[in-house]
Amino acid sequence: MTETTTETATGVVLTDPAAEKVKALLSQEGRDDLALRVAVQPGGCSGLRYQLFFDERSLDGDAVQEYADGTVKVVVDRMSVPYLAGATIDFVDTIEKQGFTIDNPNAGGSCACGESFH
C-alpha cells in the first residue's frame, strides 16, 4: 500500500472545499475508519464513469493520499490510477449545481451530463 501525504500531479488532488465536505460527511457518519474511494468503471454514455464512495476496505495496489491534516484519505485502486492521474476533485455549492466535480486531464471528452468520459 502506497501512502503519500502531499498533493502530487501523479495522484488525485482533492481541493480544500472537497476535503472539508468529505470530512463533514464522515463526521455525520460517525466513522473515522472510512476513506473516499475514487474509481473509474466501464459505463455511461461516453464509455467510462466515475465512482466516489466511502470504503473501509484496503485493496492490494491502492494509491492512498491524505488531506485535511490526515483526517481525509483518498484511495484509488491500481486499475483506476492511470485514468485519474492529475485529476482534481472539487466540491461546488451554487444555485445551479451542488456536488463533487472532477476535472480530469486524461479525459479525451465527456458526455453532455458530465457523468462519464472517454
C-alpha positions as CSV (number, residue, x, y, z in Angstrom):
1,M,0.0,0.0,0.0
2,T,1.5,3.3,-1.1
3,E,0.8,6.3,1.1
4,T,1.7,9.9,0.4
5,T,0.7,13.0,2.4
6,T,1.4,15.5,-0.3
7,E,-0.6,16.5,-3.4
8,T,1.2,15.4,-6.5
9,A,0.5,15.7,-10.2
10,T,0.6,12.0,-10.4
11,G,-2.2,11.4,-8.0
12,V,-5.7,12.7,-7.4
13,V,-5.9,16.3,-6.0
14,L,-8.6,17.0,-3.5
15,T,-9.3,20.7,-3.2
16,D,-9.8,22.3,0.3
17,P,-13.6,22.7,-0.2
18,A,-13.9,19.0,-1.3
19,A,-11.8,17.8,1.6
20,E,-13.9,19.8,4.1
21,K,-17.1,18.3,2.6
22,V,-15.7,14.8,2.8
23,K,-14.7,15.5,6.4
24,A,-18.2,16.8,7.2
25,L,-19.8,13.7,5.6
26,L,-17.5,11.4,7.6
27,S,-18.4,13.2,10.8
28,Q,-22.1,12.8,10.0
29,E,-21.5,9.0,9.6
30,G,-19.7,8.9,12.9
31,R,-16.8,7.0,11.3
32,D,-13.2,7.8,11.1
33,D,-12.1,4.5,9.5
34,L,-13.6,5.2,6.1
35,A,-11.7,6.6,3.0
36,L,-13.1,8.3,-0.1
37,R,-12.6,5.7,-2.8
38,V,-12.4,7.1,-6.4
39,A,-12.7,4.6,-9.2
40,V,-13.2,4.5,-12.9
41,Q,-15.7,1.9,-14.2
42,P,-17.0,1.0,-17.6
43,G,-20.3,2.6,-18.3
44,G,-22.1,5.8,-19.1
45,C,-22.7,7.3,-22.5
46,S,-19.0,8.0,-23.1
47,G,-17.6,4.7,-22.1
48,L,-16.2,5.3,-18.6
49,R,-17.8,6.7,-15.5
50,Y,-16.5,7.9,-12.1
51,Q,-17.5,6.3,-8.8
52,L,-17.0,8.1,-5.5
53,F,-17.9,6.3,-2.3
54,F,-16.8,5.7,1.2
55,D,-14.9,2.5,1.7
56,E,-13.4,0.7,4.7
57,R,-11.5,-1.8,2.5
58,S,-7.8,-1.7,1.6
59,L,-7.1,-3.4,-1.7
60,D,-3.7,-4.6,-3.0
61,G,-2.2,-1.8,-5.1
62,D,-4.3,1.0,-3.7
63,A,-2.8,4.5,-4.0
64,V,-3.6,6.5,-0.9
65,Q,-3.4,10.2,-0.3
66,E,-4.2,12.2,2.8
67,Y,-5.8,15.6,3.1
68,A,-7.2,17.9,5.8
69,D,-4.3,17.1,8.2
70,G,-4.6,13.4,7.7
71,T,-8.3,13.2,8.6
72,V,-9.4,12.5,5.0
73,K,-8.0,9.7,2.9
74,V,-8.5,9.4,-0.8
75,V,-8.0,5.9,-2.2
76,V,-7.6,4.9,-5.9
77,D,-7.4,1.3,-7.0
78,R,-4.5,0.3,-9.2
79,M,-6.6,-0.1,-12.3
80,S,-8.0,3.4,-12.0
81,V,-4.7,5.2,-11.2
82,P,-3.7,5.8,-14.9
83,Y,-7.2,7.2,-15.7
84,L,-7.1,9.6,-12.7
85,A,-3.5,10.8,-12.6
86,G,-3.6,14.6,-12.1
87,A,-7.4,14.7,-11.7
88,T,-8.8,17.4,-9.4
89,I,-11.8,16.7,-7.3
90,D,-13.7,19.8,-6.1
91,F,-17.0,20.4,-4.3
92,V,-19.3,23.1,-5.6
93,D,-22.4,24.5,-3.9
94,T,-24.2,27.0,-6.1
95,I,-27.8,27.7,-7.1
96,E,-27.1,25.8,-10.4
97,K,-25.2,22.8,-9.0
98,Q,-24.2,21.1,-5.8
99,G,-21.9,18.2,-5.6
100,F,-18.4,16.9,-6.4
101,T,-16.8,17.7,-9.7
102,I,-13.9,16.0,-11.3
103,D,-11.5,17.9,-13.7
104,N,-9.6,15.1,-15.4
105,P,-6.8,16.0,-17.8
106,N,-6.8,12.4,-19.1
107,A,-10.4,12.6,-20.4
108,G,-10.5,12.9,-24.1
109,G,-14.1,14.1,-23.9
110,S,-17.2,13.7,-21.8
111,C,-20.9,13.4,-22.3
112,A,-23.3,16.3,-22.0
113,C,-24.4,15.4,-18.5
114,G,-20.7,15.2,-17.3
115,E,-21.2,11.8,-15.7
116,S,-18.9,9.9,-18.0
117,F,-15.9,10.3,-20.1
118,H,-13.6,8.7,-22.7
